[in-house]
Amino acid sequence: MAVTAFPATRMRRLRRTSALRDLVRETRLSPERFIYPVFVDARAEERAEIPSMPGQFRWPLQSVAGLARDVAGRGIPALILFGLPASKDEEGSGAYRHDGIVQQAVQTIKDAVPGLIVVTDTCLDEYTSHGHCGVVRDGDVDNDVTLELLARVAVSQADAGADVIAPSDMMDGRVAAIRTALDGAGHVSVPILSYAAKYASSFYGPFRDAADCAPRFGDRRSYQMDPGNAREAIREVELDLAEGADMVMVKPALPYLDIVRDVRSRFNVPVAAYNVSGEYSMVKAAASNGWLDERSAVLETLTSIARAGADMIVTYHACEAAAWLQE
Ligand code: PBG
């Protein structure tokens, strides 16, 4: 393309008025791409604010229908559920009980707001006494033993009515194991959104408070990805797609926008990015100190994630951002 330079070209011409800026904007943010994360707590009697995530709550089962109506009313099409079980054990059995907290929440929400998409996070860490994402053997998470449990979790969630299954554990082979189990249980039409490129990130800190799932020993670096690796993320996505993932996720979002862009440009499947708890809490902390304007910081952040290529954004800012976008 021929480039004509100044003074024939003046980039500021199209920035002159807000109407012109609106006309030529390349990335438009709307609540249609948001997925709102919700923590459901089997032991809560009323909603309790999460100290490290101001404005986010652990919800009792009896409040989730109302919450779901509120989310849907804001034009947000989906939420993703995380559970805090009544009790934890070595194998995380609370994750696959038919009357588990997430299974009950799915049923309640689907009854109350059938059109709202309910995604379930498929993992064991909120349910295991040691806080790891799988079965611990000899001090590490045993991959293949864990697959069986994850498949059970996924089937129990689909049985409850989940619309999308989202495994976040980072075990090898879990997408294939879950796909086979879902199909075997008659859930051939339930899609899998795999957390394909999930990094071992310090930005999950507030979530681990919220869901009470910090590992009691060690860390997650033997299964989540090393922050220095980008090519490896492409391999992870390729493998998950080969195993049958319908959609893939990159997580966290902001420190990994290069990965979001790369995945978007290489694969023709819907791509999600998870604007994680630490990203949320940083903005909240700065805003509450008056160091950032919250509204514009949030909308700029979400726009950047969409611009990088995310079709869907999992974000704790979803409800507030949706309201701002509709003003
Ligand atoms: C694991 C899971 C985690 C998050 C989502 N799913 C925690 C982890 O891997 O340690 C983090 C989400 C966030 O920080 O917002 N079930």
Boltz pocket constraint, residues with backbone or C-beta under 6 A from the ligand:
constraints:
  - pocket:
      binder: B
      contacts: [[A, 121], [A, 123], [A, 124], [A, 125], [A, 126], [A, 168], [A, 169], [A, 203], [A, 204], [A, 205], [A, 206], [A, 207], [A, 208], [A, 213], [A, 220], [A, 275], [A, 276], [A, 277], [A, 278]]
      max_distance: 6.0
